[in-house]
Amino acid sequence: MLTWEEDVEAAARRAQGWSIAAIARHLGRDPKPIRAYLDGERTPGQRRRSSPDVFAPFADYTAARLTEDRHVWATALYDEVRSLGYAGSYPSGRWLVVVVARLLAMGGRADEVLALNETR
């Protein structure tokens, strides 16, 4: 994973005409991820998920339910999402419900929860 600073430096060196291999040597990294970051295939500061996000298909539903009733109990919402096919545990589901509720309270969007979940 590249940091934001390394990504900015790599982009600057590339703009100066440096090769991918030279940038990788300069940063002390492997050339493959350098190329992936410069091509926009990966985002600096975020690790790739080792497993698919099981909450992603339910983020919009959760946001809609919390918009409809901001005081819905997490256990009730968990049961609803579970009946729709959510395979995650209650603790991880409750964490996501709290995050969605806070984002909505701050005027955020449901898809922002997925980016937040990536960093967890």
C-alpha positions in Angstrom: 0.0 0.0 0.0 1.4 3.4 -0.9 0.8 6.4 1.3 -0.6 9.6 -0.1 2.8 11.2 0.0 4.4 8.3 -2.0 1.6 8.5 -4.5 2.1 12.2 -5.0 5.8 11.7 -5.3 5.4 8.9 -7.8 3.0 11.0 -10.0 5.5 13.9 -9.9 8.4 11.7 -10.9 6.3 10.1 -13.7 5.4 13.6 -15.0 9.2 14.4 -15.0 9.7 11.4 -17.3 11.0 8.8 -14.8 10.3 5.2 -15.7 8.2 3.0 -13.4 11.3 0.9 -12.5 13.2 4.1 -11.5 10.3 5.4 -9.4 10.0 2.0 -7.7 13.7 2.0 -6.9 13.5 5.5 -5.6 10.6 4.7 -3.3 12.0 1.3 -2.3 8.9 -0.5 -3.7 8.0 -3.1 -6.2 7.2 -1.8 -9.7 3.8 -3.6 -10.0 2.0 -1.6 -7.3 3.6 1.6 -8.5 2.1 1.0 -12.0 -1.3 0.1 -10.5 -1.4 3.4 -8.5 -0.2 5.5 -11.4 -2.8 3.9 -13.7 -5.5 4.6 -11.1 -6.3 1.0 -10.4 -5.6 1.4 -6.7 -6.2 4.2 -4.2 -3.4 5.4 -1.9 -4.0 4.9 1.8 -6.5 2.1 1.3 -5.7 -1.6 1.4 -7.3 -4.0 -0.9 -10.0 -6.1 0.8 -9.0 -9.7 1.4 -12.7 -10.7 1.2 -15.8 -9.3 -0.4 -17.8 -6.8 1.6 -20.9 -8.6 2.8 -22.6 -5.4 3.8 -22.4 -3.6 0.4 -25.6 -5.0 -1.0 -27.5 -3.8 2.1 -26.1 -0.3 2.5 -28.8 1.4 0.5 -31.6 -0.6 2.3 -30.1 0.3 5.7 -29.8 4.0 4.8 -33.4 4.0 3.5 -34.7 2.4 6.7 -32.7 4.8 8.9 -34.0 7.8 6.8 -37.5 6.5 7.3 -37.1 5.9 11.0 -33.9 7.2 12.6 -34.8 5.6 15.9 -35.2 2.0 14.7 -33.4 -0.4 17.0 -30.2 -1.9 15.7 -31.5 -5.4 16.6 -34.7 -4.9 14.5 -32.7 -3.6 11.6 -30.2 -6.4 11.9 -33.1 -8.9 11.8 -34.6 -7.3 8.7 -31.2 -7.2 6.8 -30.6 -10.8 8.0 -33.9 -11.9 6.4 -32.7 -10.3 3.2 -29.6 -12.4 3.1 -27.0 -10.6 5.2 -24.4 -13.1 6.3 -22.4 -11.0 8.7 -22.5 -11.2 12.5 -24.5 -8.9 14.7 -21.5 -7.0 16.1 -20.2 -6.2 12.6 -23.7 -5.4 11.4 -24.4 -3.2 14.4 -21.2 -1.2 13.8 -22.3 -0.6 10.2 -25.8 0.5 11.3 -24.3 3.0 13.7 -22.0 4.4 11.0 -24.8 4.7 8.5 -26.9 6.5 11.1 -24.1 8.9 11.9 -23.4 9.6 8.2 -27.1 10.3 7.5 -27.3 12.6 10.6 -24.4 14.6 9.1 -26.0 14.7 5.7 -23.9 12.0 4.2 -24.8 9.3 1.6 -25.1 5.6 2.0 -22.3 4.8 -0.4 -19.9 6.7 1.9 -20.3 3.9 4.4 -18.7 1.4 2.0 -15.5 3.5 1.7 -15.5 3.8 5.5 -15.9 0.1 5.9 -12.9 -0.5 3.6 -10.6 1.2 6.1 -11.9 -0.8 9.1 
